[in-house]
Amino acid sequence: MKILKISISMVLLLFLAFTVYADELNPLVYQYTNPEVTVAFSEPLELTASRQKEIADNIAGVCSNSSPIPNNDFPNNIICTLFGHDIAPEVTVTATHHKVRTYAPRCLMEVYHVTYCKRCDYTVESLENSFYIFCCPVD
């Protein structure tokens, strides 16, 4: 009986460890600690991983160390200047700001629609909806 309890405990611990590990590997979810924000993309973007992270940083309100926020007024690519932007289909991105309020519901969820060019840094992030959710327990 004791062996069965130990076996079940080990299986549960391995499952939980794998779940945490798999969540860290998900390229569509970005976790930030200061401020405490989770940004999740509905689908992968047709961009490099660093460019997708810059978009997540911008939505989370975190300053990216790589490059400043691009000026969307003018294309920075000669192809986009000549032929216009190659706009990808709109993607939905959610940002959950944890522990925003001291009482329940504490967390603020924002839903963005992101439009971007596949060839240059042109990006438009439009806030579609925001609402409070029950996510974090009251301290």
DRENPA-3360 file (N, C-alpha, C; in nm, 2 decimals, always signed):
BEGIN
1 = MKILKISI = +0.08/-0.12/+0.00/+0.00/+0.00/+0.00/+0.09/+0.13/+0.00 ~ +0.20/+0.12/+0.08/+0.29/+0.23/+0.08/+0.36/+0.26/-0.05 ~ +0.39/+0.15/-0.12/+0.45/+0.16/-0.25/+0.36/+0.22/-0.35 ~ +0.23/+0.19/-0.34/+0.13/+0.25/-0.43/+0.12/+0.40/-0.41 ~ +0.12/+0.45/-0.28/+0.11/+0.59/-0.25/+0.23/+0.66/-0.30 ~ +0.35/+0.60/-0.28/+0.47/+0.66/-0.33/+0.47/+0.67/-0.48 ~ +0.43/+0.57/-0.55/+0.42/+0.57/-0.69/+0.33/+0.67/-0.75 ~ +0.21/+0.69/-0.69/+0.11/+0.79/-0.73/+0.17/+0.93/-0.71;
9 = SMVLLLFL = +0.24/+0.95/-0.59/+0.30/+1.08/-0.56/+0.40/+1.11/-0.66 ~ +0.49/+1.01/-0.70/+0.59/+1.04/-0.80/+0.53/+1.07/-0.93 ~ +0.43/+1.00/-0.97/+0.37/+1.03/-1.10/+0.31/+1.17/-1.10 ~ +0.24/+1.21/-1.00/+0.18/+1.34/-0.99/+0.29/+1.45/-0.99 ~ +0.40/+1.43/-0.92/+0.51/+1.53/-0.92/+0.57/+1.54/-1.05 ~ +0.59/+1.43/-1.12/+0.65/+1.44/-1.26/+0.56/+1.51/-1.35 ~ +0.43/+1.48/-1.34/+0.33/+1.55/-1.43/+0.33/+1.70/-1.40 ~ +0.33/+1.74/-1.28/+0.33/+1.88/-1.25/+0.46/+1.95/-1.29;
17 = AFTVYADE = +0.57/+1.88/-1.28/+0.70/+1.93/-1.32/+0.70/+1.95/-1.47 ~ +0.65/+1.85/-1.55/+0.64/+1.86/-1.69/+0.55/+1.97/-1.73 ~ +0.44/+1.99/-1.66/+0.34/+2.10/-1.70/+0.41/+2.23/-1.68 ~ +0.48/+2.26/-1.58/+0.55/+2.39/-1.56/+0.66/+2.40/-1.66 ~ +0.73/+2.30/-1.69/+0.84/+2.30/-1.79/+0.78/+2.33/-1.93 ~ +0.67/+2.27/-1.97/+0.60/+2.29/-2.10/+0.55/+2.43/-2.11 ~ +0.50/+2.49/-2.00/+0.45/+2.63/-2.00/+0.56/+2.72/-2.03 ~ +0.68/+2.70/-1.98/+0.79/+2.79/-2.00/+0.84/+2.78/-2.15;
25 = LNPLVYQY = +0.81/+2.67/-2.21/+0.86/+2.65/-2.35/+0.76/+2.70/-2.45 ~ +0.64/+2.74/-2.41/+0.53/+2.78/-2.50/+0.57/+2.91/-2.56 ~ +0.60/+2.92/-2.69/+0.64/+3.04/-2.76/+0.53/+3.15/-2.77 ~ +0.41/+3.11/-2.74/+0.30/+3.20/-2.75/+0.26/+3.28/-2.62 ~ +0.33/+3.24/-2.51/+0.30/+3.30/-2.38/+0.42/+3.36/-2.32 ~ +0.41/+3.48/-2.28/+0.52/+3.56/-2.22/+0.48/+3.60/-2.08 ~ +0.57/+3.56/-1.98/+0.54/+3.60/-1.84/+0.64/+3.71/-1.80 ~ +0.59/+3.81/-1.73/+0.67/+3.92/-1.68/+0.64/+3.93/-1.53;
33 = TNPEVTVA = +0.75/+3.96/-1.46/+0.74/+3.97/-1.31/+0.72/+4.11/-1.26 ~ +0.78/+4.21/-1.33/+0.77/+4.34/-1.28/+0.74/+4.44/-1.40 ~ +0.62/+4.47/-1.43/+0.49/+4.44/-1.36/+0.45/+4.30/-1.39 ~ +0.37/+4.24/-1.30/+0.32/+4.10/-1.32/+0.22/+4.09/-1.42 ~ +0.26/+4.05/-1.54/+0.17/+4.05/-1.66/+0.20/+3.92/-1.74 ~ +0.09/+3.86/-1.79/+0.10/+3.75/-1.88/+0.04/+3.79/-2.02 ~ +0.12/+3.78/-2.12/+0.08/+3.81/-2.26/+0.07/+3.68/-2.34 ~ -0.04/+3.65/-2.40/-0.06/+3.53/-2.48/-0.11/+3.56/-2.62;
41 = FSEPLELT = -0.05/+3.51/-2.72/-0.09/+3.52/-2.86/-0.18/+3.41/-2.89 ~ -0.28/+3.43/-2.97/-0.38/+3.33/-3.01/-0.31/+3.23/-3.11 ~ -0.22/+3.28/-3.19/-0.15/+3.19/-3.29/-0.01/+3.25/-3.31 ~ +0.08/+3.17/-3.36/+0.21/+3.22/-3.39/+0.21/+3.32/-3.50 ~ +0.30/+3.42/-3.49/+0.31/+3.52/-3.59/+0.41/+3.48/-3.69 ~ +0.40/+3.54/-3.81/+0.49/+3.51/-3.92/+0.61/+3.60/-3.91 ~ +0.67/+3.61/-3.79/+0.78/+3.70/-3.76/+0.89/+3.62/-3.69 ~ +1.00/+3.68/-3.67/+1.10/+3.62/-3.59/+1.06/+3.62/-3.44;
49 = ASRQKEIA = +1.12/+3.54/-3.36/+1.09/+3.53/-3.22/+1.12/+3.66/-3.15 ~ +1.23/+3.72/-3.19/+1.26/+3.85/-3.12/+1.16/+3.96/-3.15 ~ +1.11/+3.96/-3.27/+1.01/+4.06/-3.31/+0.88/+4.04/-3.24 ~ +0.84/+3.91/-3.22/+0.72/+3.87/-3.15/+0.74/+3.91/-3.00 ~ +0.86/+3.90/-2.95/+0.88/+3.93/-2.81/+0.87/+4.09/-2.79 ~ +0.92/+4.16/-2.89/+0.91/+4.31/-2.89/+0.76/+4.35/-2.88 ~ +0.68/+4.28/-2.96/+0.53/+4.31/-2.96/+0.47/+4.28/-2.82 ~ +0.51/+4.17/-2.76/+0.47/+4.13/-2.63/+0.51/+4.23/-2.53;
57 = DNIAGVCS = +0.64/+4.27/-2.54/+0.69/+4.37/-2.44/+0.61/+4.50/-2.45 ~ +0.58/+4.54/-2.57/+0.51/+4.67/-2.59/+0.37/+4.66/-2.53 ~ +0.30/+4.54/-2.55/+0.17/+4.52/-2.49/+0.17/+4.52/-2.34 ~ +0.27/+4.45/-2.29/+0.29/+4.44/-2.14/+0.33/+4.57/-2.08 ~ +0.38/+4.66/-2.16/+0.42/+4.79/-2.10/+0.57/+4.78/-2.04 ~ +0.64/+4.69/-2.10/+0.78/+4.66/-2.05/+0.87/+4.72/-2.16 ~ +0.98/+4.79/-2.12/+1.07/+4.84/-2.22/+1.16/+4.73/-2.27 ~ +1.17/+4.72/-2.40/+1.25/+4.61/-2.46/+1.40/+4.66/-2.46;
65 = NSSPIPNN = +1.49/+4.57/-2.44/+1.63/+4.61/-2.44/+1.69/+4.62/-2.59 ~ +1.62/+4.56/-2.68/+1.67/+4.55/-2.82/+1.66/+4.68/-2.89 ~ +1.54/+4.73/-2.93/+1.53/+4.85/-3.01/+1.41/+4.93/-2.96 ~ +1.41/+5.06/-2.99/+1.30/+5.14/-2.95/+1.18/+5.10/-3.03 ~ +1.06/+5.15/-2.98/+0.94/+5.12/-3.05/+0.94/+5.19/-3.19 ~ +0.92/+5.12/-3.29/+0.94/+5.17/-3.43/+0.84/+5.29/-3.45 ~ +0.87/+5.38/-3.54/+0.79/+5.48/-3.58/+0.70/+5.43/-3.70 ~ +0.57/+5.41/-3.67/+0.48/+5.35/-3.77/+0.44/+5.45/-3.88;
73 = DFPNNIIC = +0.49/+5.57/-3.88/+0.45/+5.67/-3.98/+0.50/+5.64/-4.12 ~ +0.63/+5.59/-4.12/+0.69/+5.57/-4.25/+0.75/+5.43/-4.25 ~ +0.74/+5.36/-4.36/+0.80/+5.23/-4.37/+0.96/+5.24/-4.36 ~ +1.02/+5.14/-4.29/+1.17/+5.14/-4.28/+1.23/+5.04/-4.37 ~ +1.16/+5.00/-4.48/+1.20/+4.90/-4.57/+1.18/+4.95/-4.71 ~ +1.27/+4.94/-4.80/+1.26/+5.00/-4.93/+1.15/+4.93/-5.01 ~ +1.13/+4.80/-4.98/+1.02/+4.72/-5.05/+0.88/+4.78/-5.01 ~ +0.87/+4.80/-4.88/+0.74/+4.86/-4.83/+0.72/+5.00/-4.88;
81 = TLFGHDIA = +0.83/+5.08/-4.89/+0.82/+5.21/-4.95/+0.77/+5.21/-5.09 ~ +0.82/+5.12/-5.17/+0.78/+5.11/-5.31/+0.65/+5.04/-5.33 ~ +0.62/+4.93/-5.26/+0.50/+4.85/-5.29/+0.40/+4.85/-5.18 ~ +0.42/+4.91/-5.07/+0.33/+4.91/-4.96/+0.36/+4.79/-4.87 ~ +0.29/+4.79/-4.76/+0.31/+4.69/-4.65/+0.25/+4.55/-4.70 ~ +0.31/+4.45/-4.65/+0.25/+4.31/-4.67/+0.19/+4.28/-4.54 ~ +0.06/+4.32/-4.52/-0.01/+4.30/-4.39/-0.05/+4.16/-4.37 ~ -0.02/+4.10/-4.25/-0.06/+3.97/-4.22/-0.20/+3.97/-4.16;
89 = PEVTVTAT = -0.26/+3.86/-4.16/-0.40/+3.85/-4.09/-0.39/+3.90/-3.95 ~ -0.50/+3.96/-3.90/-0.50/+4.01/-3.77/-0.49/+3.90/-3.66 ~ -0.42/+3.92/-3.56/-0.40/+3.82/-3.45/-0.45/+3.88/-3.32 ~ -0.52/+3.79/-3.24/-0.57/+3.84/-3.11/-0.46/+3.81/-3.00 ~ -0.44/+3.90/-2.92/-0.34/+3.89/-2.81/-0.41/+3.93/-2.68 ~ -0.40/+3.85/-2.58/-0.45/+3.89/-2.45/-0.34/+3.92/-2.35 ~ -0.36/+4.03/-2.27/-0.27/+4.06/-2.16/-0.34/+4.06/-2.03 ~ -0.29/+3.98/-1.94/-0.35/+3.97/-1.81/-0.26/+4.04/-1.71;
97 = HHKVRTYA = -0.31/+4.15/-1.65/-0.23/+4.23/-1.55/-0.28/+4.17/-1.42 ~ -0.19/+4.11/-1.35/-0.22/+4.04/-1.22/-0.22/+4.14/-1.10 ~ -0.31/+4.11/-1.01/-0.31/+4.19/-0.88/-0.32/+4.34/-0.90 ~ -0.41/+4.38/-0.99/-0.42/+4.52/-1.01/-0.50/+4.59/-0.90 ~ -0.60/+4.52/-0.85/-0.69/+4.58/-0.74/-0.66/+4.49/-0.61 ~ -0.70/+4.55/-0.50/-0.68/+4.48/-0.37/-0.80/+4.39/-0.34 ~ -0.91/+4.41/-0.41/-1.03/+4.33/-0.38/-1.07/+4.25/-0.51 ~ -1.15/+4.15/-0.49/-1.18/+4.06/-0.61/-1.29/+4.13/-0.69;
105 = PRCLMEVY = -1.29/+4.11/-0.82/-1.18/+4.05/-0.90/-1.06/+4.14/-0.91 ~ -0.94/+4.08/-0.90/-0.82/+4.16/-0.89/-0.75/+4.18/-1.02 ~ -0.76/+4.09/-1.12/-0.68/+4.10/-1.24/-0.75/+4.17/-1.35 ~ -0.68/+4.24/-1.43/-0.73/+4.31/-1.55/-0.69/+4.23/-1.67 ~ -0.79/+4.19/-1.76/-0.75/+4.13/-1.88/-0.79/+4.23/-2.00 ~ -0.69/+4.24/-2.09/-0.71/+4.33/-2.20/-0.70/+4.24/-2.33 ~ -0.78/+4.27/-2.42/-0.78/+4.19/-2.55/-0.74/+4.29/-2.66 ~ -0.63/+4.26/-2.73/-0.58/+4.34/-2.84/-0.60/+4.27/-2.97;
113 = HVTYCKRC = -0.61/+4.35/-3.08/-0.60/+4.29/-3.21/-0.47/+4.36/-3.27 ~ -0.38/+4.27/-3.31/-0.25/+4.32/-3.36/-0.25/+4.29/-3.51 ~ -0.21/+4.40/-3.59/-0.19/+4.40/-3.73/-0.05/+4.43/-3.75 ~ +0.02/+4.36/-3.84/+0.17/+4.39/-3.86/+0.20/+4.35/-4.00 ~ +0.31/+4.41/-4.04/+0.37/+4.39/-4.18/+0.47/+4.28/-4.16 ~ +0.47/+4.19/-4.26/+0.56/+4.07/-4.26/+0.71/+4.11/-4.30 ~ +0.72/+4.23/-4.36/+0.85/+4.27/-4.42/+0.92/+4.38/-4.33 ~ +0.85/+4.46/-4.26/+0.91/+4.56/-4.18/+0.85/+4.57/-4.04;
121 = DYTVESLE = +0.89/+4.67/-3.96/+0.85/+4.68/-3.82/+0.71/+4.75/-3.80 ~ +0.64/+4.77/-3.91/+0.50/+4.83/-3.90/+0.41/+4.74/-3.81 ~ +0.36/+4.80/-3.70/+0.27/+4.72/-3.62/+0.16/+4.82/-3.56 ~ +0.04/+4.77/-3.56/-0.07/+4.84/-3.49/-0.13/+4.75/-3.39 ~ -0.13/+4.79/-3.27/-0.20/+4.72/-3.16/-0.32/+4.79/-3.11 ~ -0.44/+4.74/-3.14/-0.56/+4.82/-3.10/-0.63/+4.74/-2.98 ~ -0.65/+4.81/-2.88/-0.72/+4.76/-2.76/-0.87/+4.74/-2.80 ~ -0.92/+4.62/-2.79/-1.06/+4.60/-2.83/-1.15/+4.59/-2.70;
129 = NSFYIFCC = -1.10/+4.53/-2.59/-1.18/+4.52/-2.48/-1.10/+4.50/-2.35 ~ -1.15/+4.54/-2.24/-1.08/+4.52/-2.11/-1.18/+4.49/-2.00 ~ -1.15/+4.40/-1.91/-1.24/+4.37/-1.81/-1.16/+4.30/-1.69 ~ -1.22/+4.30/-1.58/-1.16/+4.24/-1.46/-1.20/+4.09/-1.45 ~ -1.11/+4.01/-1.41/-1.13/+3.87/-1.39/-1.09/+3.82/-1.26 ~ -1.14/+3.70/-1.22/-1.10/+3.64/-1.10/-0.98/+3.55/-1.13 ~ -0.86/+3.59/-1.10/-0.74/+3.52/-1.13/-0.65/+3.49/-1.01 ~ -0.62/+3.59/-0.94/-0.53/+3.58/-0.82/-0.61/+3.59/-0.70;
137 = PVD = -0.58/+3.51/-0.60/-0.65/+3.52/-0.47/-0.61/+3.64/-0.39 ~ -0.70/+3.69/-0.31/-0.68/+3.81/-0.23/-0.58/+3.77/-0.12 ~ -0.48/+3.86/-0.10/-0.37/+3.83/-0.01/-0.42/+3.84/+0.13;
% end
